[in-house]
Amino acid sequence: MRLLLDTCTFLWVLGGTADVRGRVADAFRAADNEVYLSAASVWEIAIKHASGRLVLPHPPDQLIPAERDARAILPLPIDEESALHISRLPDLHRDPFDRMLVAQAIVHGLTIVTPDPLVLQYPARTMW
């Protein structure tokens, strides 16, 4: 399975929170699954950290690559096809980062790992 972590899911994985459990935790740990973190999530984390709305133990430019590598999470760049696909999505969610994740999941055949009820309404594969 090819999984795309929602921003909050990635942060919960880093924090070792109990919010990531059951089949989500099993899927994340399964060696045969590919797990991705979108550049959109990295951008969101960097913006929130810079504005003081997200406290991290280290700056994002150090923390994210180190944690991604330590957990074998692959980077997913923002591509033109995904950006253009956003215009075809129903207007269910106002968050541009979440809309990009949905578009990337659809375009690249990924399953979004998210608890967000608005994301669950899109025509993308989800898991929680």
C-alpha positions in Angstrom: 0.0 0.0 0.0 1.1 3.6 -0.7 0.3 5.9 2.1 0.3 9.7 2.3 0.5 11.1 5.8 -1.7 14.1 6.6 0.3 16.8 8.4 -1.3 16.1 11.8 -0.6 12.4 11.4 3.1 13.0 10.6 3.4 15.2 13.7 1.6 12.6 15.9 4.0 10.0 14.6 6.9 12.2 15.6 5.4 12.8 19.0 4.7 9.1 19.6 1.1 10.0 20.5 -1.6 7.4 21.1 -3.7 9.1 18.4 -1.8 6.9 15.8 -2.9 3.3 16.8 -4.5 0.2 15.5 -4.5 -0.5 11.8 -3.0 3.0 11.1 0.0 2.2 13.2 0.3 -1.2 11.7 0.1 0.1 8.2 2.7 2.8 9.0 5.1 0.2 10.4 4.5 -2.5 7.7 7.8 -2.9 5.7 6.0 -3.5 2.4 4.1 -0.2 2.5 5.5 3.0 1.0 4.9 6.0 3.3 5.1 9.6 1.9 5.1 13.1 3.3 4.1 15.8 0.9 6.0 19.0 0.4 2.6 20.7 1.1 2.8 19.3 4.7 6.4 20.4 5.1 5.3 23.9 3.9 2.4 23.9 6.4 4.7 22.9 9.3 7.2 25.5 8.3 4.6 28.3 8.2 3.0 27.3 11.5 6.4 27.0 13.2 7.5 30.4 11.9 4.3 32.0 13.1 4.7 30.5 16.6 1.6 28.3 16.2 3.6 25.1 16.2 6.3 24.4 18.8 8.9 21.9 17.6 12.0 20.5 19.4 14.2 21.6 16.5 13.7 23.9 13.5 11.7 22.3 10.7 14.7 22.3 8.2 16.6 20.0 10.6 13.7 18.1 12.2 11.7 17.0 9.1 14.5 15.5 7.0 16.0 13.7 10.0 12.7 12.3 11.1 11.6 11.4 7.6 14.9 9.5 7.1 14.8 7.8 10.5 11.3 6.5 9.7 11.8 5.7 6.1 9.2 8.2 5.0 9.6 9.3 1.4 9.3 12.9 0.2 6.5 13.7 -2.2 7.1 16.9 -4.2 4.3 19.2 -5.4 3.8 18.5 -9.1 1.9 20.4 -11.8 -0.6 17.7 -12.4 -1.6 17.6 -8.7 -1.8 21.4 -8.5 -4.1 21.5 -11.6 -6.3 18.6 -10.2 -7.3 20.9 -7.3 -9.6 22.8 -9.7 -11.6 19.6 -10.2 -12.2 18.9 -6.5 -15.5 19.7 -4.9 -15.3 22.7 -2.6 -15.5 20.8 0.7 -12.4 21.9 2.4 -11.0 25.5 2.6 -7.5 24.4 3.8 -5.2 24.7 0.7 -2.7 22.2 2.2 -5.4 19.5 2.7 -6.8 20.1 -0.8 -3.3 19.6 -2.2 -2.9 16.3 -0.2 -6.3 15.1 -1.7 -5.2 16.0 -5.2 -1.9 14.3 -4.8 -3.5 11.2 -3.4 -5.9 11.0 -6.4 -3.2 11.7 -9.0 -0.6 9.4 -7.5 -2.9 6.6 -6.3 -2.1 7.1 -2.6 -4.2 6.5 0.5 -4.3 9.5 2.8 -3.8 8.7 6.5 -6.0 11.3 8.2 -8.6 11.7 10.9 -10.0 14.8 9.1 -13.7 14.3 8.4 -13.7 16.8 5.6 -10.9 15.0 3.8 -12.9 11.7 4.2 -15.6 13.2 2.0 -13.4 13.6 -1.1 -13.1 10.9 -3.8 -9.7 9.8 -2.5 -8.7 6.6 -0.6 -8.4 7.3 3.1 -7.4 5.4 6.2 -7.9 6.1 9.9 
